[in-house]
Structure formats: C-alpha cells, structure tokens
Amino acid sequence: MGLFDFFTQEIAIDLGTANTLIIYKDKVVVDEPSIVALDRATGRVLAVGKQAQQMHGKTHENIKTIRPLKDGVIADFHAAEHMIRGMIKMIPNKNRLFTPSLKMVICIPSGITEVEKRAVRDSAEHAGAKDVYLIHEPMAAAIGIGIDVEEPMGNMVIDIGGGTSEIAVIALGGIVCDKSIRVAGDEFTSDIEDYMRRQHNILIGDRTAEQIKIAVGAATMELDSPPEDYAVHGRDLMTGIPKEIKVTYLEIAQALDKSISKIEEAILSALEMTPPELSADIYKTGIYLAGGGAMLRGLDKRIEQKTKLPIHIADDPLRAVARGTGIALKKADTLTFLIR
C-alpha cells in the first residue's frame, strides 16, 4: 500500500432505486434503503437509510421522506447528493484525521440517457468523489455472478431491481444487445397496493405492500412449497377503521401477473435481437437472474416455461450487482467497458 492509497479511498456503489450498497475493501460495508428524511423548513437531513425508512409514511408536516431515485435514475438531485454523502459517512473508517479523496465506481441502468448519466456523476462529485467511473448494471451483475465477461461466449443476464429490469446479452467485455424496462420491484409493490384496494377495499402503504411481497409474493400459481397465508393490516375504505385480512400467495400471483408478463415480453424481445452465434451460446449456458426480483417465488420456473431455456439464479441475487461493481473497482484503470 503506497502513500497515495492512504490518501485515496476506493469505493464501489450500487445506487439502487430501493437499496444502496457500498463496497469498501472487498466488503459490503453499507446496505441501506435508498431514502432520505429532510426537514421541510430548513432542508436539513434528519435521517438516511433504515432510519428514514422507518419514518416513511408516518411523517408530520415538518418532515418529508424522499426516495431520490425513480426507475433506476436520479429524480431528486439535491436529495441524492445528501443520501450518497450520508451513506459514505457510514463507512467504518479508522482514519478520521483527514478526509481522503474518493475514487468511485457506480452502476447505472443500461437504458440511461446522457443527461441521467450526468446527474449520477454530478451527485457523486458533489458528495466528494474525485474520480468517477460508471458501469452498466447487467455488466456488473454478470461479473458478480462469476461470468467471465471478456470471453467470446455469449451470456444473457437479467437484473430485476427496484426501478428497472435490465436484460442484456454480454460477450467480449461488452453489451451486444440490451433491453431495459421500467417494470420491476416497485411496480410489483404498487400492483399489490392496487389489488388490495380493488379486491379487499383496504388501503395499505408502500411498506406494508413490500412486506406482503416478501412474505407471500409469487410469480406463478403452481408452487412446490407455498408460503403460509399472511395477515395484512390497513384501513377499511368503507368505514375508515383499521382492519386485518389474510392474503394467500395465489392472490398475489394474480396481482403481479400483468407486470411479470411485461418482463417476459422484454426477455423474448431481447432474445429476438440476439445475433445467431450468441443465441447458440445462450441455448447452452441458459439465462442468469440477479437483483431482488429474482427472489420472487416461482419466477425462474415461469421464465423457463416461457423461453424453454435453463434459468440460473445468482447465489446472493440482492448483492450480485454490488459484488460485480466491487470487482470492477479493483481493475478500474484497465477495464474497457467502464464509462469515464
């Protein structure tokens, strides 16, 4: 470790719509929800991450909670900068005498525009980054899964995050064809909210819908080991009184059906765009799933039935992108597919 390394802190950030992960020295040191709580009057940051998440949907008029990212891109520049800064402060750092200069690799959706890229770069620079490299999410996911992306072998990776589902065919260290759609975890959550309102006349918030998705979320009606029914608490729309109802995974599978069909269509359309030689590779290697959405019960089965291809779920789907970003950070100066 040279003197220069002592003054430079290298971090990899998976800036997600739902969660932000920071990797420092090959370890995930921060894993927090992407949310900030601000004082309305002064704009001062009150909480970042889990603490802000607990306030979400329960604030009075002086506090507002903001999710700075929407559909995988920065929607609120000011809040995003505060959030990145707050999360960098959470990194356990023994050296508090001075602030080292930061070198960052941040992952971005593949369907992002130049303006949106600029917003990510500016937010990182305002939060104190000196060198900023960007990497596309499917690329980071592929590296995190353990695929050798520099090989002339085609691999298809699907990363279903909070804001976007990224589908990409990767070969020779580049993305050959990709499809990015803004249907992912957040869309599933709002589908569940709508379903509860329509079918059960009960009003629930984001956090409750998220808990339902984790407890009984399913992509198909035919599960080998179905989860137990889940008790949901919300407000009765007829009487206005809080009440409890039980929901089954079958109902949630029905609620999510439309959104999952959109993801299936995007996968088929990406397969149609794939050059024939790479299609032959994908037939052998199958499709890799990463991101939080990959944990939805029965999703792999459903995609397998639709595409007739083998589906592999990453070992730790939630952290695959972050891990890949961390590996890319170590070789940041030599990798050709990083965007400077």
N, C-alpha and C positions, 0 to 999 in steps of 0.2 A: 504493500500500500504506500503510494508516494504522498508527498506533501499536498499535491494537487487534489488527490482523492479526499484528503482530510477536509479540504475547503469546499468540496462538491458533494452534494447529497443526490444520489441517483434513485428516482422513484418511478414506479410504473402505476398508472391509474386506469382502472376500468370504470369509466364515468358512465354509469347506467341510469336509465330512467327511474328504476325502482331502487337499486342499491349501488353504492360506490365502494370499490375495493382499492386499497393501496398496497402495493408490494414494495418492501424495502429490505435489502439484503436477503433476497430469495424467500422471504416470509410474508404472508398476508398479515399486515400489522393493523390495518383498519378495514372493517367490514360493517358499513353503516347504511341505513336507508338514506336515499338522496332527498333530503328535506331540510328546510331551514325555518326557524321561527324568528320573526322580526317584530320589533316594537313599531307600531304604526306611526306614532308621532315622530320619533327620532330616527327610525330606520336602523337602530342598533340591533345587533344579532343577540338573541336571547338563548337560542339553543341550536345545535346542529346534530343531524343523525337521529339516533334512537330517542334522545330526549325530546327532540322536536316532533318525532313520530307519535310519541305519547300524547302530545298536545293536539295533534291533528284531529279536526272535527270537534274539538272541545274548547275552543278559544273564546274569549270575550272580545269586545270591540277594540281593545288596545293592542291585541296580539294578532298577527296573521301568520299562518304557516304557508310556505311556498314550496312547491316541487319545481326546482329550476329547469328540469329537463322534461320535454314533452316529445314523444315519438323519437326518442334517442338523440334529440338535438337540444341545444340550449334555447329555452324560450324566454328566460328572465336572466339577462346578462349580469345585473347587479347581484342578484341572489346566488347565481352560480359561482361568482368570484368569492363571495363570502363563504359559500359552502366548501369550495376547494381549499380556501385558506384555513377554515376551521378544521377540516379533516387532516390537513398537513400538520397542524398543531398537535393532533392526537398521536402522531408517530412517536413512539418512545425513543427519545434521543438523549444520550448521556451528555452530549456536548451542548450546554446551554449558554456558553460564554459568548458565542457569536452565532449569527445565522449563516449557515453555509449556502452557497449558490446552488440552485436546484437544476437538475437535468431530468426532464420528464419524458416518458413515452405514454401517450394517451390513446385509447382506442376509440374509433368513431364508426358509425354505421357506413355500409358501403354505398348507400344511395344518397349520400350527403352532398349538398351544394357547396360551392366555393365560399359563399357568404357564411354558411353554417360552420365550415372549417375554420374560417377566420374568427368566428365567435369563440370556438373552443380554444384556439391558440391565444387570443387576447385575454380570455379569462385566466388561462394558466399563467400568462406573463404578468398579469395584474396581481396574481396570487404569489408572485415571486420567482417564477421559472426563468432561467436564463436560456437554456436550450430546450426547445420543444419538438418532439418527433410525434407524428401521428401514425397509427396503424389501423387498417380496416378490421372490424370485428370478426368476420368469418376467418380471416387470416390468423388473427390472434387465437381464435377458438381452435383452429386446426393445429397450430403449434402447441397449444395447451393440451390437446388430446394426445399428442405424441406423434403426429403425422410428419414425415419429412417433406416439407413443402417445396424444397429445391429440386426434388426428383422429377423426372419426366412422366410420372404416374399421375393420373387424374384422381382426385378425391372430391366427394361432394360433402359439404359441411352445412348444417342448418343450425343457426343460433337463434333460439326463440327467447328474447329478453323481456323487458318490461314494456318498452315502447315499440320496438320493431322486431320483425322476424327476418333474419338475413339468410339467404340461401346462396351459396357460391360454389362454383367448381374451380378447384385450385390445382395448378400444375406449374412446374418450373419457377417456383417462387413468385407467382403472380395469380391474379384472379382472372380466369378465362371468361366466365360469364357469371353474372350475379343477378339476383332479384331481391329487392328489399321492399317489404310491405309493412305498412303501419298497423298491423294486426298482431298483437302479442299479449303478454300477461295483463296489461292494463285494460285491454279490450275485453278479456275474459272476465275481469273483475266487474266492469260495467255491465256486461251481459248478465252476470249473476244478480246485480242490483235491480236491473230491469225485470228479470224473471220474477224476483221476489215481490216486486210491486204489482206486476200483472197477475201472477197466479195466486199469491197469498195475501194481497192487499197489505203488505207490511213494508215499511220504509227502513232501509238499513244504510249504514255509511260505508265508505271505502274500506275501512279497516276490517269491519265485520265480513264484508264480501270477500276480502283477501283471506280471512281465516276459514271461510266456507270452502274456498278454492283449495286451500292446503289440506283441509280435513276430509272433504268428500269430492273434490274435483275429479272428473273423469272425462276421457275423450270418447269413450265407447260404452255401450250398454252391456257388453259381454266382458266382465272382468273375472279373472280366476279367483282372486281373493278380495271381494268387495269390502270397502271400509264400513264401519258402523254408521248408523244414522247420526246426524249432527243437530244439536239444539241451537236454534238461531233466536237471538233477542233483537227486537226492533220496535218501531212504533206502528200501531194499528192505524191504517189510513182512515178507517170508518169512525173509530171512537177517539183516536188520538192518545190512547192509553198504551204503555209499553206491554208487549206480549211475547210469548215464546212459541215457536213452532219447530217441528222436526223436519229436516230435509234428508233425502236419500241421494246417493250418487247418481241414480238414474235420472233424477230431475236435473241435476247439474250437467250431466252429459247432454241432456236435451237442450239446456240453456246455452251451452257452448258450441253446439253442433254447427251453427252457421259460420262462426269465426274460424273454427278448425277447417271447415270446407274451403274457406278462402286461402288458408295456409297450404292445403293440399293442392289447390289450383296453381298457386305460385310455384310449388315444387315441380309440378308437371310442366309448367311453362319454362322453368329453368332447365329441365331435362330436355325439352324440345330444342332449346338454343345451343345445347352442348355439341361440340364437334364430334363426329362419329368415333374417332380413335379414343377420345376421352370417355365416350359412352360405354365403349367396350371395357375400359378400366373400371368404371363405376359399377358395371354389372358384376365384376369380380369383387371389388372392395366394399360395395354397399354404400350406405349413407350414414354419416355421423351426426348425432344430435347433441347439442350443447345448450347452455342457458337454462334459466329457471323453468321455462315452459317445457323443457324435456322431461321434467319430473311429473308432469301430468299423467295420471294413471291411464294406461292403455293407449297413449299417443303413438308409441313405437309400433304397436300392433296395427293401429288404424292406418298409419302411413305405409306399413309393409303390405297390407291388403291392397292399398290403392296403387302402389308403384311396383309390387311384386319383387322388390329388392330387399336384401338383408339390411336391417337397421341396427346400428350400434349406439348405445347411449354412453356418453363420456363418464368416466369414473366419478368425478365430482362436477356435475354439469354447471352448477352455480359459479364455480371458480375457474372453469376451463379458460375463459377469455382472459381473466386476470393472470392466470399462470402463464399463458402464452405471451401476454404483454410483458411479463417479468422476464421471460426467456429472451424476448426481442430486445429488451433494455440492455442486456449484457452484451449483445452483438450490435448495438445501435449504430456504430460507426461503419460496419461492414455490410449490413443488410441493404439490398437494393429496393425492397418494397416499402420501406418506411418513407413517409412523406415529411420532408423537412419544412 
